[in-house]
Every structure is written in structure tokens, then in C-alpha cells.
Amino acid sequence: MSDDQTASQPDLGKIWNQVIDTMKQRVVMPALWRAMEGGQPIALQDGTFVVGYDVEKAYDSHLIMDTRFKNVIEQSLTSITGEATTVRVIQGTTQEEWRQLQEEEREKQRLVAQREKKEPVASDSGWDALSEQLIRRFAALPSRQLPAVQAEFLTGAVEEIARAYPRLMPGDPPDDVHLRTYSKLLDRISDRTGIPATTLGFFVIQCRTQEERGKKGG
């Protein structure tokens, strides 16, 4: 990192201390305060505030990622930075360890993309087409890292998948090829939103069941 880039970086320690002070005012939980104080702010990159922990303190970090507190922490970060900001916890306390982790994740994504290219295309590519459509829609969302935005996207996506299910999943029971391409769609949405693919599939089943009951009732 050049001297100019370093000079342009915000004071991460100051930001994190402000967030800690906010949490002390809003959440009465000393264990959470200590966990936050034990973290080392490492980077603010692409709307993500990265906090690192060494091996001895790694266990404490789970409190920060608890949804009861994570949302409040992210609200505070967003208020301080002036832009939508999420928090991420990693094991490691240096910029170099963060860079190594990013490289590992990029390599993993490259291998996954390479594997997908090698997979044979199903005879009915309808699920693949719908998958691409939904992923592109999600990527175009402003503030897509925010839970509220993701919830809105998932609601619409589940309804769309449920409507397409009778057309794109022929056979009773469906054949293995269609099940695999459908499962890949669920996996891709899961990767973007963090919602388990099995849970997404369950929501689709619920939505389909409600639609079927509505048709019978009508």
C-alpha cells in the first residue's frame, strides 16, 4: 500500500472505539463489550469493516456475529462511516492475514466457477436461466448487504421460484437432472444471501403449498 493510500485510510481504531461506546450505551452485556475490545480492526473495504482476532480470543468473537448484536453494530458503523457497512470477523490480526484470506476466497470462487463450466448442461436449462436472472437481480440491488434488502429480495425470489416450479420440474417424482439443476439454483442464492439452501427450498415448498390451497379455495 502506497503512502498516499495509507494516508487516505480512515482511523479504523477510532471508528471501532466509537462503535464499542455505542454498544455500551445500547446493550447491557459486559461479555459483548469485552469481546469487541479484544478485536483488532483491520480494514474497511467495499462496505465491509473487518475485525480480526488471534487464536486465544477467537471464541469471544462469536458474540459480534450474533444477529442480536450484529445488526446494531452494523447500524452504528453505517452511521459513523456514512455508507452502508457490514461487519466481518476473521481469525488473524494483520493486513497480511486479511490479504491471504482474500486470495484463498478468490481462488475458491475461481475453482467453483471452473467446476460449473465443466458440469454438463441439463437438457432443460430453465432452472439455469432463472438462476442467472435472480443472481443478476440481486447483484444490482443497492445496499444488498443489508438484512432488510436481502429479505425483500428473498421474498420475491421464493415466490418466483414457486411459480416456475410446476413448469421447470416435470415428472412425479422429478428426475435426477432437474433436481440437480434446481438444487444448484438454491445453492447459488444461498451463497449470496447466507441463508441455507435447505431453508430456501423449504420456503419454496411452503409458498407452493399456499398457492395450491389458494387455487383450490378459489
N, C-alpha and C positions, 0 to 999 in steps of 0.2 A: 504494500500500500504506500503511495507517494505521500510526501509531506502535506501537499495540498489536500489530498483525500482525507488524511488524518485530521487536518485542521477543520474540515467541514463536518466531521462526525459529531453528533450530539454527545453531551456528557451522560453516558449510559448509567453511571453510578448515581448521579443526581436524579435522573428520571426514576430509577428503581427505588431510591430512598423516598421519593415523593409518593410512589405507589404504596410503599410499606406504611408510610404515615397515614395515607388514606384508609388502608385496610385496618389499621389500629383504631381508627375512628368509627368504621362501619361494621367491623366484625370482631366480636369479643372472643378471641381464641388465641391465647398465647402460643400454642403449638404452631399455628399457622404463621404468626409473626416471626418466630424463631426460624421456621423453615425458609421463609422469604429472606431473612437476614443472612442465612447460610448460603444463599445463591450468589453466583458471580455473573453479573450482566456482561454478555459477550458481544452481542451485535444487535443492530436494528436494521433489518434488511427486508425489502419488499413487503412492508407492513407486518413483519414478524419480529417480536422482541425475544431474543434468545437468552435464556438464563442457564448457566452451567453449574453442575455440582460434582465434587470429587466423589470417589467411591465411598468414603466413610459417611458422607452426608446424603448420598443418593436416595436413601429410603425416605427422608423427610420431604423430598420434592413432590411426592405423590399428592400432598395436600394442595399444592398450587394447581395441579391439573384436575382436582376435584371440581365438578361442574358447579357446586355450591359457591365456590370461591373464584374459580377461573373467570366466570363471566364478569364479576365485579372488578377483578384485576384488569381485565381487558377494557372495561369501561373507563377505568382510571387511566390506563395507558393511552387510550384514544383521546381522552380529554387533554392529556399533557402534550402528546405529540401533534395533535391537530389533524390526525388522519386515522382511519380505521386500523387498529393494531391488535394483533393476536399475540399470545404468549406461548413460547415453546420451551420445554425443559430438555436439556441433554446431559449426558454424562461426560464430563470434561469441563475444564475451566479456562481454556485458552483459545485464541483465534485460530491457531493451527489445528486444534482438535475439531473445531467447528468446520473448518475448510475440508478436513479429511472426511468428516461425516457427510458433507455435501457431495463430495466426489463419489463416495460409496453409494449414495442415494441416486446420483445421476447415472452411475454405472448400472445400478439395479433397474432403473427405468429403461435404459438402453437395451438391456438383456430382455426385459419383458416385451418391449416393442419388437425386438428381433424375433422373439418366440412367436408373437402374434402374427407376424408376417409369414412365418413358416407354417402356421396352422392351416389346414385345408379349409377353404371357404365352404360353408354349408350350402346345400342345394337351394335352400330358401334363405336368402340373405336379409330377410325382413327385419330380424332382430338386430343384425349388424347395422343396418341403416338407421333404425330407431335409436340404437345406442349412440351412434355418431351424432345424431340430431340432438339428443339430450345432453351429451358431453359438451358440444359446442355452445348450446344454450347456457349451460352452467358457467362455462369459461367466459362468456360475455357479460355475466352479471356483475354490476358494480358492488363492491363490499361483499363479495361472495364468501369471505372467511367468517362473516358474522352469523351466529346461530339463527337469528330471525330470517335472514335472507335464505339460508340453506333450508330452513323449514318450509318456506314458501315454495322454493324450487322442488323439494321432495314431494310436497302435496300434489303439485301439478304433474310431476313425473310419474308418481304412483297411479294417478287417475288415467294418464295417457297409456301407460303400460297395461293397465287392467282392460282398457277399451280395445287395445290391439291384441290382447291375449287370444281370444277366440279365432282371430284371423291368422295369427302367426304361429299358433301352436296346434296344428291339426293332429288328429288321432286321439284315441282314448284307450289306453294311455298313450301319451306322446312318445315319439321315437327318440333315441339317444342323441341324434344330431341336433334336433330342435331344443332339447333340454340343455345341451351344452352351450349352444349359442345364446339361449335365454339366460343361463347362469353367468355367462361372460358379461352380459349387459349388467346384471346385478353387481358383479364384481367391480366393473368399471365405475359405476356410480358410487359404490362403497368406497373405492379408493379416493374419490374426490371429496366425499362428504364425511367420511369416518363412521358412517352408520353400517353395521354389519350386514353383509349381503343376505344372510338368512332372515334378518329382521325386515329388510326391504321386501323380500319375497313374501313374508307373512303379511305385510301391509297390502301388497298387491292382491293376495288371496282374500283378505278382508274386503277390499274395495270391489272385487269381482262378485263376492257373495252378496254385498249390499245392492249392487246393480241388478243381479239376478232376482233378488227379492223384490226390488222396485218394479221390474218388468212384470213379475207375476202379480204383484199387487195392482198394477195398472190394468 
